[in-house]
């Protein structure tokens, strides 16, 4: 095998060059004409003017896709966010009202128990007052009969 590295390169001979020139002239080709390319002036730096030669789509980073989506649909997202906040506050208020109603019913039950116990106490107080009054009347009657009886029933010593 021949060693083809840089130091072993040999230039073409005169005959090889002339054969190559004849070959080039026999080809039917038109010379390259440099036509000016019309490029729109761009104020944005980094604008790419070359067309892509690959057939597959270039992947766009997720952050750029999200940012583009939010830039296009920011009104809907803002409205949705406000709706979520409103629903959260309504749910929270509903829970607080339920807790308040539960506490209120507990307080109402306690007040009912206190009211019934006060009614019972009032009834027993009234019964005790009646008993005390009855005993006082009996005591007065007994005291009056004892004080009246000895003087009235006692025989008189004077003729």
Secondary structure, DSSP 4 states (H G I P E B T S, - for coil): ----SGGG-----HHHHHHHHHHHHHS--PPP--PPP------STT---SPP--SSPPPPPHHHHHHHHHHHSHHHHHHHHHHHHHHHHHHHHHHHHHHHHHHHHHHHHHHHHHHHHHHHHHHHHHHHHHHHHHHHHHHHHHHHHHHHHHHHHSPP---
